[in-house]
């Protein structure tokens, strides 16, 4: 079978965006017969995932220099985030270390962010290799903000154009971003393969029914993903004297937000849980909360969406109009971006309002990997 060189910055045992995708799709491709090698830096100073088996893949790790490997605190430097000066981002020094470790393969997949990795794809193309550019997030139209100088913003547009035009195929995680790329660059070889879920994670889950209605949010709250609007809605519920209600968070919360959440008697903080515990938590919830900032709303579809769908619980969506609302359609109650509406929706769900059931199977990682395999075969 042909070989794939899968290039990614984020890979277990670290925790963060893109981790499940960069593990699950290569694992399923290997089960289909592909020879997959993962090229990724040593983990550095990160939150660690527990009990993740990567031994079934050939993982080639190499050193690199960037804020997350040099900083003293976990999270320094962000997920390929622009520091407003470094182009394309502060992970650009990965390239010489990557190419020192890289072996010859039939095709390469470059998964970004960080978007500096796409430079590797452009170099591989000049060397005569086929490659796939995977945009896990938008770049020019993303939420990372502009560069400090206008000429760098112009360079970003040129860089994105070069990546899309030179890649043998482009894969995005949302239909809206796919359509936008097709219109902007008049290129046909652009596909959507969303994130997904693993059926294995939902086996042998202990189901517990308590007396309180439990609304769960799975994810982080920080300065770029602020819970201000959620806190305002919870304040309304507190004033109304809501009873038999718990709002719990699975993930990390910035200290300044934690202080505000702790003012609510119905707040429960679960912290960072391993995958099995996190899945068990959402399965044993009565409703699940999704939150997108206005900047994220046009194209973002968080990875947890598909675990929410598989859990089969009512989903309350806080967002502007955008890709996630279109995907969920009747499978969520859209609360817009109004604290009053959010509070009302929570009360409605507590009183029995239902959402449509979305068939989850098409979002199972094995089915998504089969679609990925078809694209890769078409390029060989």
C-alpha positions in Angstrom: 0.0 0.0 0.0 1.1 3.6 -0.6 2.7 5.5 2.3 1.5 8.8 3.9 3.6 11.3 5.7 1.2 13.1 8.1 2.7 16.4 9.3 1.1 17.9 12.4 2.2 20.1 15.3 -0.5 18.7 17.7 -0.5 15.0 18.5 -0.9 12.9 21.7 0.1 12.9 24.5 -0.6 16.6 24.4 -4.1 17.9 24.8 -5.6 20.6 22.5 -7.2 21.4 19.2 -6.9 18.9 16.4 -5.5 16.1 18.6 -8.3 13.6 18.1 -8.4 14.2 14.3 -4.6 13.8 13.9 -4.8 10.5 15.8 -8.1 9.0 14.7 -8.0 9.5 10.9 -4.4 8.2 10.6 -5.3 5.2 12.8 -8.3 4.3 10.6 -6.3 4.9 7.4 -3.7 2.4 8.7 -6.5 -0.1 9.3 -7.5 0.3 5.7 -4.0 -0.6 4.6 -2.2 2.7 4.3 1.4 3.0 5.6 1.1 6.1 7.8 4.0 7.9 9.5 3.2 10.9 11.8 5.8 13.7 11.9 5.4 15.9 15.0 7.6 17.7 17.5 8.3 16.4 21.0 5.4 17.4 23.3 7.0 20.2 25.2 5.2 21.8 28.1 1.6 20.9 27.6 -1.4 19.4 29.4 -1.1 15.7 28.9 -3.8 13.3 27.7 -4.1 10.1 29.7 -4.2 6.6 28.4 -3.9 7.3 24.7 -2.2 4.5 22.7 -0.1 5.9 19.8 2.0 2.7 19.5 -0.1 1.5 16.5 1.3 4.3 14.4 4.8 5.1 13.4 5.4 8.4 15.2 8.6 10.3 14.3 9.3 13.1 16.8 11.8 15.8 16.5 13.0 18.9 18.5 11.9 22.4 17.6 12.1 26.0 18.9 9.0 28.0 19.7 7.3 29.7 22.7 5.5 26.5 23.7 8.8 24.6 23.9 10.8 27.4 25.5 8.2 29.0 27.8 7.9 28.1 31.4 4.1 28.0 31.5 1.8 25.5 29.7 0.0 27.3 26.9 2.5 30.0 26.3 2.4 30.9 22.6 -1.0 29.5 21.8 -2.2 27.2 19.0 0.0 28.6 16.3 -1.4 32.0 17.2 0.1 35.0 15.4 2.2 37.1 17.7 1.5 40.0 15.3 5.1 40.0 14.1 6.2 36.5 13.2 5.1 35.3 9.8 3.1 33.1 9.3 3.2 32.4 13.1 5.5 31.7 16.0 6.0 28.1 15.0 7.9 28.9 11.8 11.2 27.6 13.1 9.8 24.1 13.0 10.7 23.7 9.4 14.5 22.9 9.5 13.9 20.3 12.2 10.9 18.8 10.3 12.9 18.3 7.1 15.8 16.8 8.9 13.4 14.1 10.2 11.2 13.7 7.1 11.4 10.6 5.0 10.2 9.9 1.5 6.5 9.0 1.1 4.0 8.7 -1.8 1.9 11.6 -0.5 1.9 14.0 2.4 -0.9 15.5 4.5 -0.1 18.8 6.2 -2.6 19.6 9.0 -2.7 23.3 10.2 -2.7 25.3 12.3 0.0 26.3 12.9 -0.1 27.7 9.4 3.7 27.8 9.1 3.5 24.1 8.4 2.0 24.8 5.0 5.5 26.1 4.0 6.6 22.4 4.3 3.9 21.5 1.7 5.0 24.2 -0.7 8.6 23.0 -0.4 7.5 19.4 -0.9 5.6 20.4 -4.0 8.7 22.0 -5.5 10.5 18.8 -4.8 8.0 16.9 -6.9 5.8 15.4 -4.2 2.0 15.4 -3.9 0.5 16.9 -0.8 -2.8 17.7 0.8 -3.4 21.0 2.7 -5.7 20.5 5.6 -7.2 23.7 7.1 -8.5 22.8 10.5 -9.3 26.5 10.9 -9.6 29.4 8.5 -6.4 31.4 8.1 -7.1 34.8 6.4 -10.7 34.7 7.5 -9.9 33.2 10.9 -10.2 34.5 14.5 -6.5 35.0 15.2 -6.6 38.7 14.4 -4.5 40.8 12.0 -0.8 41.2 11.9 0.8 44.3 13.3 1.8 45.7 9.9 -0.5 45.9 6.8 2.1 44.4 4.5 2.0 41.2 6.6 -1.8 41.0 6.2 -1.2 41.3 2.4 1.5 38.6 2.6 -1.1 36.4 4.5 -3.5 36.6 1.6 -0.8 35.8 -0.9 0.4 32.9 1.2 -3.1 31.4 1.5 -3.6 31.7 -2.2 -0.3 30.0 -2.9 -1.2 27.1 -0.5 -4.6 26.5 -2.0 -3.4 26.8 -5.6 -0.3 24.6 -5.1 -1.8 21.8 -3.0 -2.9 18.8 -4.9 -6.1 18.8 -2.7 -7.4 21.0 0.0 -9.5 19.6 2.9 -11.5 21.9 5.2 -13.6 21.0 8.2 -16.7 23.0 7.2 -18.8 23.2 4.0 -18.9 27.0 4.2 -15.1 27.3 4.2 -14.9 24.8 1.3 -17.4 26.9 -0.8 -15.6 30.1 0.1 -12.3 28.7 -1.1 -13.8 27.4 -4.3 -15.3 30.8 -5.1 -12.2 32.8 -4.1 -9.6 30.6 -5.8 -11.7 29.0 -8.6 -10.2 25.6 -7.7 -12.3 22.4 -7.8 -10.1 20.0 -5.7 -11.4 21.2 -2.3 -13.3 18.9 0.0 -15.0 18.9 3.4 -14.3 16.3 5.9 -15.6 17.3 9.3 -14.3 16.2 12.7 -16.0 13.2 14.2 -16.4 10.9 17.2 -15.3 7.4 18.1 -18.0 4.8 18.8 -15.4 3.1 21.1 -15.6 6.0 23.5 -19.3 5.4 24.1 -19.0 1.7 25.0 -19.6 0.6 28.6 -20.7 4.1 29.8 -22.3 4.1 33.3 -25.6 5.9 33.1 -26.6 7.8 36.3 -29.8 9.8 36.7 -29.8 12.5 39.4 -32.6 14.7 40.7 -31.2 17.9 39.2 -31.3 19.1 35.6 -27.6 19.2 34.4 -26.5 21.5 31.7 -22.9 20.7 30.6 -20.3 22.7 28.7 -17.2 20.8 27.5 -14.3 23.0 26.6 -12.2 26.0 27.8 -13.1 29.5 28.8 -10.3 32.0 28.3 -9.8 35.5 26.9 -10.2 34.4 23.3 -13.3 32.2 24.2 -15.0 34.4 26.8 -18.0 33.1 28.8 -19.3 36.6 29.5 -22.6 36.0 27.8 -23.1 32.7 29.6 -22.4 34.4 32.9 -25.0 37.0 32.1 -27.6 34.4 31.3 -26.8 32.5 34.5 -27.2 35.7 36.5 -30.7 36.0 35.0 -31.5 32.4 36.1 -30.1 33.2 39.6 -32.4 36.2 39.9 -35.3 34.1 38.9 -34.5 31.7 41.7 -34.0 28.6 39.5 -34.0 25.3 41.4 -33.0 21.7 40.6 -30.5 23.0 38.1 -26.7 22.5 37.8 -24.4 24.1 35.2 -21.1 22.2 35.0 -17.9 22.8 33.0 -15.5 20.1 31.8 -12.3 21.8 30.8 -10.1 24.7 31.8 -11.3 28.1 33.1 -9.3 31.2 33.4 -9.0 32.4 37.0 -10.9 35.7 36.5 -13.8 33.8 35.1 -13.7 31.1 37.7 -14.2 33.7 40.4 -17.4 34.8 38.7 -18.7 31.3 38.1 -18.2 30.4 41.8 -20.8 33.1 42.7 -23.5 30.8 41.4 -24.8 28.1 43.8 -25.7 25.8 40.9 -22.2 25.9 39.3 -20.0 22.8 39.3 -16.5 22.6 38.0 -15.3 19.2 36.8 -11.9 20.4 35.6 -9.9 18.5 32.9 -11.1 14.9 32.5 -9.7 12.1 30.4 -11.8 11.1 27.4 -13.8 8.3 29.0 -14.7 10.5 32.0 -15.6 13.4 29.7 -17.9 11.2 27.5 -19.5 9.7 30.6 -20.2 13.2 31.8 -22.0 14.4 28.7 -24.0 11.2 28.4 -25.2 11.7 31.9 -26.2 15.3 31.3 -29.7 16.5 30.5 -28.6 19.1 27.9 -25.3 20.3 26.4 -24.1 23.8 25.6 -22.1 24.9 22.6 -20.7 28.4 22.5 -19.1 30.3 19.5 -18.0 33.9 19.7 -19.3 36.2 16.9 -15.8 36.0 15.3 -15.9 32.2 15.3 -19.5 31.8 14.1 -19.2 32.0 10.3 -17.1 28.9 9.8 -16.2 27.1 13.1 -17.6 23.7 14.0 -16.0 22.6 17.3 -14.8 19.0 17.5 -17.0 18.3 20.6 -20.1 18.9 18.4 -19.9 15.4 17.1 -19.6 13.8 20.5 -22.6 16.0 21.5 -24.6 14.6 18.6 -23.6 11.0 19.5 -24.7 11.6 23.1 -28.2 12.3 21.8 -29.0 15.1 24.3 -30.7 18.4 23.5 -28.0 20.9 22.4 -28.3 24.6 23.2 -26.3 26.7 20.7 -25.1 30.2 21.5 -23.8 31.8 18.3 -24.4 34.1 15.5 -25.7 32.7 12.2 -23.1 30.4 10.7 -21.8 27.0 9.7 -22.5 25.3 13.0 -26.2 26.3 13.1 -26.6 25.0 9.5 -25.0 21.7 10.4 -27.2 21.1 13.5 -30.3 22.5 11.9 -33.2 21.2 13.9 -30.8 19.2 16.1 -30.2 22.2 18.4 -32.1 25.1 20.0 -30.4 28.3 18.7 -30.3 30.9 21.5 -28.6 33.5 19.3 -26.4 35.9 21.3 -28.8 37.4 23.8 -28.5 36.6 27.6 -32.3 36.9 28.0 -32.9 34.4 25.1 -30.2 32.0 26.5 -31.9 32.0 29.9 -35.3 31.4 28.3 -34.0 28.6 26.2 -32.4 26.9 29.2 -35.8 27.1 31.0 -37.6 25.8 28.0 -35.3 22.7 27.8 -35.8 22.1 31.5 -39.5 22.2 30.9 -39.3 19.5 28.2 -38.6 21.2 24.8 -37.0 18.7 22.5 -34.7 18.9 19.5 -34.5 16.7 16.4 -32.2 13.7 16.5 -29.3 13.9 14.1 -28.1 10.4 12.8 -24.5 10.3 14.1 -23.0 7.4 12.1 -21.8 9.5 9.2 -19.6 11.4 11.7 -17.9 8.3 13.1 -14.1 8.5 12.5 -14.0 5.3 10.5 -16.5 6.6 7.9 -14.7 10.0 7.7 -11.4 8.2 7.2 -13.0 6.2 4.3 -13.8 9.5 2.6 -10.3 10.7 3.3 -8.9 7.5 1.7 -10.9 8.1 -1.5 -9.4 11.5 -1.9 -5.8 10.3 -1.3 -6.3 7.5 -3.8 -7.5 9.9 -6.4 -4.2 11.8 -6.2 -1.9 8.8 -6.8 
